[in-house]
Amino acid sequence: MPLKACRATHPPVTPNGRQHTMTSGHKTLTAFLTVIGALLIVIIGLCVEWPLWAWPASAAVLVAIAVVAVKAADRRRSPFPQELMLEPDLPIPPLERREQRVTDVALPSDTDDYDFIFSATVRWCPIDDAPADAPVVNAGSLAIDAVLNRAREITARKSPGRSTLAQYQLNGELGTMLADPTGRVYAMAENVLLTLSDQDQERLAKLSAVRKDEAVWEHERKYEQSRRAYLGGDVLKNTGSAVVWWLAKNDDKVDKAVADLGLLAQLSSAANNQDVPERFRHLVPQPVPEWGEPVAERSEEEYEAVEEDPSAADRFDEMLNAMGFDEDDPRRSLFAERVARAAAAADQHGTAEEIRQRFDAPKTPDDGAGPPFGPPDEAPTP
């Protein structure tokens, strides 16, 4: 942009008054020096006792010098052109203020109903090469309209959640003087401020939090679906798959896998809504009812016992059954009492009490003091 377009144009100021003042000053100085020279001549003439004819001669010389000095000052060339010397002095017009602050202007964003709030200082200068017959315009209004149009084109592509970034971009884009569409003014903007209303800022924060929570929930849901598909379609597809999966997790507990074959068969069958295969039914811990046979209802205590790990008394019951001691066998309680006494001797009083209560083992007066095995009526061997 040419610099002369933004330069204020004022009529030239002529130096007539300054030239007149300079001429008057030279004449005054010449008269002052003439008076001083006359005094010096008088003083010198009195001191040396000039003759009478010397006094008029010295006065004539002094007057001649003064006249020559005045004429020389008049002939000195002026530093200003002669045509300027003839123009009268004109007053300096006041400078036109070419800036205006624009505040709280709503500009669109890329999201409906979320407008930016724009504020800036608009600066402008007229373009000198306007046509002679061009109409008179309000340069400030043209400049503000041009700046707002430029800002609107930028903010319409920006997200309302990025108002600070858009503000710095506007400062860079609007910091250049460009001509308005009419070609009458150059306009620019500085000190740009771009914000959102407090209500819109709060709404955007809530929407952002909801989107984040929804994304986390979606990932968790997909993770759960993947696990279900993996367990149902791969791990528990059948008993063999369940056993292989269990061994992969516990490769150093093969005996445990063999002991839990019934549980794995029951678990894989339940996962596929099928009955336990015939070849695994004898390994199931609880008897599996035949199709159509009513299933006995369990009490809450039995469900809790199944869910919990087997206790020492449970394992002792399995051992008694394996040894062939039926529920009606009198040796069952006697054997249980001996085991309870052995547990008490090993400081396992809780286990001893549980065995006695479960198998109705009679307590002896020397509970925990006698030998763990042998007939109850035998005395301890010293």
Secondary structure, DSSP 8 states (H G I E B T S, - for coil): --GGGGS--------HHHHHHHHHHHHHHHHHHHHHHHHHHHHHHHHHT--TTHHHHHHHHHHHHHHHHHHHHHHS--SS-HHHHTS-----------EEEEEEEEEE-SSTT-EEEEEEEEEEEE-TT--TT-----HHHHHHHHHHHHHHHHHTTS-GGGHHHHHHHHHHHTTS-EE-TTSSEEEEEEEEEEE--HHHHHHHHHHHHHHHHHHHHHHHHHHHHHHHHHIIIIITSSHHHHHHHHHHH-TT-HHHHHHTHHHHHHHHHHHTT----GGGGGG-SS----TT-------HHHHHHHHS---HHHHHHHHHHHHT--TT-THHHHHHHHHHHHHHHTT-HHHHHHHHHHHT----TTTTTS-SSS-TTS----
